[in-house]
């Protein structure tokens, strides 16, 4: 999967994403579980939109992402917003050298970009190893319902003067997986013509019970599983599943 071009369009395409809801959700749960400390590791931080928002809320944030282009956008954004955030190019399934944190988050369904069981298992182990005893681990994922019923065999489009896209989604080869084929058309203001580039993104999810099993095997205590930015348990047609887990004291 290439983010070389996508990274520089991501914020525009995601401008309606409920970033404030993620921040509100985390702060609410930190209060609920009386978590101490505000040292936060933002895994798969992308363009740093949430990293910056957490930093402006008083968190000490470190960002990690696999895409150098995403990180370049994130660093420029942090500088523009006047917050200091160290960003690192690294795979979240094989973290090293970052010390321990009070909070680790994998937001915006970023975990769904992992393609194998082992990748998810190793990511949970990495998160566990980089949390302080009693630290909290947050992540959200697409539900199996969303992948199978709302993504697969669907087409999404956007037609603006300077940016348009056609987004087709197909069933992937693996269970509960989807392939997103995106074609972007970007206006070159000098020539008045549109440049086209194409991306293929793969996502995969798992049943809630499977994520729970892997979390427990990694040593986590599951505190809460909810859906769609609410305090409600997931239902058959829930779209986004939220997990909160705590690293058990040694």
C-alpha positions as CSV (number, residue, x, y, z in Angstrom):
1,X,0.0,0.0,0.0
2,X,1.4,3.4,-1.0
3,X,0.7,6.5,1.0
4,X,3.1,8.7,-1.0
5,X,0.3,10.7,-2.7
6,X,-2.5,9.9,-0.3
7,X,-0.7,11.4,2.6
8,X,-1.0,14.9,1.2
9,X,-4.7,14.6,0.5
10,X,-5.6,12.7,3.7
11,X,-6.6,15.7,5.8
12,X,-8.8,17.2,3.2
13,X,-10.6,13.8,2.6
14,X,-10.9,13.3,6.4
15,X,-12.0,16.9,7.3
16,X,-15.4,15.6,8.5
17,X,-13.9,12.9,10.7
18,X,-15.0,13.1,14.3
19,X,-11.6,13.8,15.8
20,X,-13.0,15.7,18.7
21,X,-15.1,12.7,19.6
22,X,-12.0,10.6,19.9
23,X,-10.4,13.1,22.2
24,X,-13.6,13.5,24.3
25,X,-13.9,9.7,24.5
26,X,-10.3,9.2,25.7
27,X,-10.5,12.0,28.3
28,X,-13.9,10.7,29.6
29,X,-12.5,7.2,30.0
30,X,-9.3,8.4,31.7
31,X,-11.5,10.1,34.3
32,X,-13.7,7.0,34.6
33,X,-10.8,4.7,35.3
34,X,-8.8,7.2,37.3
35,X,-5.8,6.8,35.1
36,X,-2.8,8.8,36.2
37,X,-0.3,10.5,33.9
38,X,-0.8,12.0,30.4
39,X,2.2,10.6,28.6
40,X,0.5,9.3,25.4
41,X,1.8,7.2,22.5
42,X,-0.2,7.7,19.3
43,X,0.4,4.6,17.1
44,X,-0.3,4.8,13.4
45,X,-0.6,8.5,14.0
46,X,-0.9,9.3,10.3
47,X,-0.9,13.0,9.6
48,X,-0.9,13.8,13.3
49,X,-4.3,15.3,13.5
50,X,-5.1,13.5,16.8
51,X,-1.6,13.8,18.0
52,X,-1.8,17.6,17.8
53,X,-5.2,17.7,19.4
54,X,-4.1,15.6,22.3
55,X,-1.0,17.8,22.7
56,X,-3.1,20.9,22.8
57,X,-5.2,19.3,25.6
58,X,-2.1,19.0,27.7
59,X,-0.9,15.5,26.9
60,X,2.7,14.7,26.3
61,X,2.5,13.0,22.9
62,X,4.8,10.8,20.9
63,X,3.7,9.8,17.4
64,X,4.6,6.6,15.4
65,X,3.7,5.8,11.9
66,X,5.1,3.6,9.1
67,X,4.7,6.2,6.3
68,X,7.4,8.9,6.0
69,X,5.0,11.0,4.0
70,X,2.4,10.9,6.6
71,X,5.0,11.9,9.2
72,X,6.2,14.8,7.1
73,X,2.7,16.2,7.1
74,X,2.4,15.5,10.8
75,X,5.6,17.3,11.7
76,X,4.7,20.3,9.7
77,X,1.3,20.4,11.3
78,X,2.7,20.2,14.8
79,X,5.2,23.1,14.1
80,X,2.4,25.2,12.6
81,X,0.2,24.6,15.7
82,X,3.1,25.4,18.1
83,X,3.3,22.0,19.8
84,X,6.3,19.8,20.3
85,X,5.7,16.2,19.3
86,X,8.5,13.7,18.5
87,X,7.5,11.6,15.5
88,X,9.1,8.3,14.6
89,X,8.9,6.1,11.5
90,X,8.3,2.6,12.8
91,X,6.1,-0.5,12.5
92,X,3.6,-0.6,15.4
93,X,4.0,-4.4,15.4
94,X,7.7,-4.1,16.3
95,X,8.2,-1.1,18.5
96,X,11.4,-0.5,20.2
97,X,13.3,2.2,22.0
98,X,10.4,4.4,23.2
99,X,10.2,3.7,26.9
100,X,6.9,3.3,28.8
101,X,3.7,5.4,28.5
102,X,0.6,6.0,30.6
103,X,-1.6,5.7,27.5
104,X,-1.3,4.1,24.1
105,X,-3.9,4.6,21.4
106,X,-4.4,3.2,17.9
107,X,-7.2,5.4,16.6
108,X,-9.2,5.8,13.4
109,X,-9.4,2.1,12.6
110,X,-5.7,2.1,11.9
111,X,-5.4,-1.4,13.4
112,X,-7.5,-2.7,10.5
113,X,-4.5,-2.1,8.1
114,X,-2.7,-5.0,9.6
115,X,-3.2,-8.0,7.4
116,X,-2.3,-11.1,9.6
117,X,-3.1,-12.5,12.9
118,X,0.5,-12.3,13.9
119,X,0.7,-8.6,13.1
120,X,-2.2,-7.9,15.5
121,X,-0.8,-10.2,18.2
122,X,2.7,-8.6,17.9
123,X,1.1,-5.1,18.0
124,X,-0.8,-6.0,21.2
125,X,2.5,-7.3,22.7
126,X,4.3,-4.1,21.6
127,X,1.6,-2.0,23.3
128,X,1.8,-4.0,26.5
129,X,5.6,-3.7,26.6
130,X,5.5,0.0,26.2
131,X,2.8,0.7,28.8
132,X,3.5,1.4,32.5
133,X,1.8,-1.0,34.9
134,X,-1.8,0.1,35.1
135,X,-1.5,2.0,31.9
136,X,-4.5,2.1,29.4
137,X,-4.6,0.9,25.8
138,X,-7.3,2.3,23.5
139,X,-8.1,1.2,20.0
140,X,-11.1,1.2,17.6
141,X,-11.8,-1.1,14.7
142,X,-14.3,-1.6,11.9
143,X,-16.9,-4.2,12.9
144,X,-17.3,-7.3,10.7
145,X,-20.8,-5.9,9.9
146,X,-19.3,-2.7,8.5
147,X,-16.8,-4.5,6.4
148,X,-19.2,-7.1,4.9
149,X,-22.3,-4.9,4.6
150,X,-21.2,-1.3,4.2
151,X,-17.9,-1.6,2.4
152,X,-17.8,-4.7,0.1
153,X,-19.2,-4.2,-3.4
154,X,-19.9,-0.5,-2.7
155,X,-18.8,2.6,-4.7
156,X,-18.2,6.0,-3.1
157,X,-17.5,9.2,-5.1
158,X,-16.6,12.8,-4.5
159,X,-16.8,15.5,-7.2
160,X,-15.2,18.9,-6.3
161,X,-13.7,21.4,-8.6
162,X,-10.1,20.7,-7.5
163,X,-10.4,17.1,-6.2
164,X,-12.5,14.2,-7.1
165,X,-12.3,10.5,-6.5
166,X,-13.9,7.2,-7.3
167,X,-13.6,4.6,-4.5
168,X,-14.6,1.0,-5.1
169,X,-14.5,-1.6,-2.4
170,X,-14.3,-5.4,-3.0
171,X,-14.1,-8.5,-0.9
172,X,-10.5,-9.4,0.1
173,X,-9.0,-12.8,-0.1
174,X,-8.9,-13.2,3.7
175,X,-11.9,-13.5,6.0
176,X,-13.5,-10.1,7.0
177,X,-11.1,-8.2,4.7
178,X,-11.8,-5.6,2.0
179,X,-9.8,-4.0,-0.8
180,X,-10.3,-0.3,-1.5
181,X,-9.4,0.8,-5.0
182,X,-9.2,4.6,-5.2
183,X,-8.7,6.8,-8.2
184,X,-8.0,10.5,-7.5
185,X,-8.3,13.4,-9.9
186,X,-6.4,16.5,-8.8
187,X,-6.6,19.8,-10.6
188,X,-3.3,21.3,-11.8
189,X,-4.0,25.0,-11.4
190,X,-1.3,26.0,-13.9
191,X,-2.4,23.7,-16.7
192,X,-6.1,23.6,-15.8
193,X,-5.9,19.8,-16.3
194,X,-6.5,17.0,-13.9
195,X,-3.8,14.6,-12.8
196,X,-4.8,11.1,-11.9
197,X,-3.3,8.7,-9.5
198,X,-4.5,5.4,-8.1
199,X,-4.2,3.7,-4.7
200,X,-5.1,0.3,-3.3
201,X,-5.7,0.0,0.4
202,X,-6.3,-3.3,2.3
203,X,-8.2,-3.6,5.5
204,X,-9.0,-6.5,7.7
205,X,-11.0,-6.9,10.9
206,X,-11.9,-9.7,13.3
207,X,-14.8,-10.6,15.6
208,X,-14.9,-8.8,18.9
209,X,-14.2,-12.1,20.7
210,X,-11.0,-12.6,18.7
211,X,-9.6,-9.2,19.7
212,X,-10.6,-9.9,23.3
213,X,-8.8,-13.3,23.3
214,X,-5.6,-11.7,21.9
215,X,-5.7,-8.9,24.4
216,X,-6.0,-11.3,27.3
217,X,-3.2,-13.5,25.9
218,X,-1.0,-10.4,25.8
219,X,-1.6,-9.8,29.5
220,X,-4.2,-7.1,29.3
221,X,-7.3,-6.7,31.5
222,X,-10.3,-5.7,29.3
223,X,-12.1,-2.8,30.9
224,X,-14.7,-2.0,28.3
225,X,-15.9,-2.8,24.8
226,X,-18.3,-0.3,23.3
227,X,-19.6,0.9,20.0
228,X,-19.8,4.1,17.9
229,X,-18.6,6.6,20.5
230,X,-21.2,5.6,23.0
231,X,-21.1,3.7,26.3
232,X,-23.3,1.0,24.7
233,X,-22.2,-2.6,24.1
234,X,-21.7,-3.5,20.4
235,X,-24.9,-4.6,18.6
236,X,-25.3,-6.6,15.3
237,X,-25.2,-3.4,13.2
238,X,-22.6,-1.4,15.2
239,X,-20.0,0.0,12.8
240,X,-17.0,1.0,15.0
241,X,-15.9,-1.1,18.0
242,X,-13.9,0.6,20.8
243,X,-11.7,-1.4,23.2
244,X,-10.2,-0.1,26.5
245,X,-7.7,-2.4,28.2
246,X,-5.4,-2.0,31.1
247,X,-1.9,-3.5,31.6
248,X,-2.0,-5.6,34.7
249,X,0.5,-4.7,37.4
250,X,3.3,-7.2,37.6
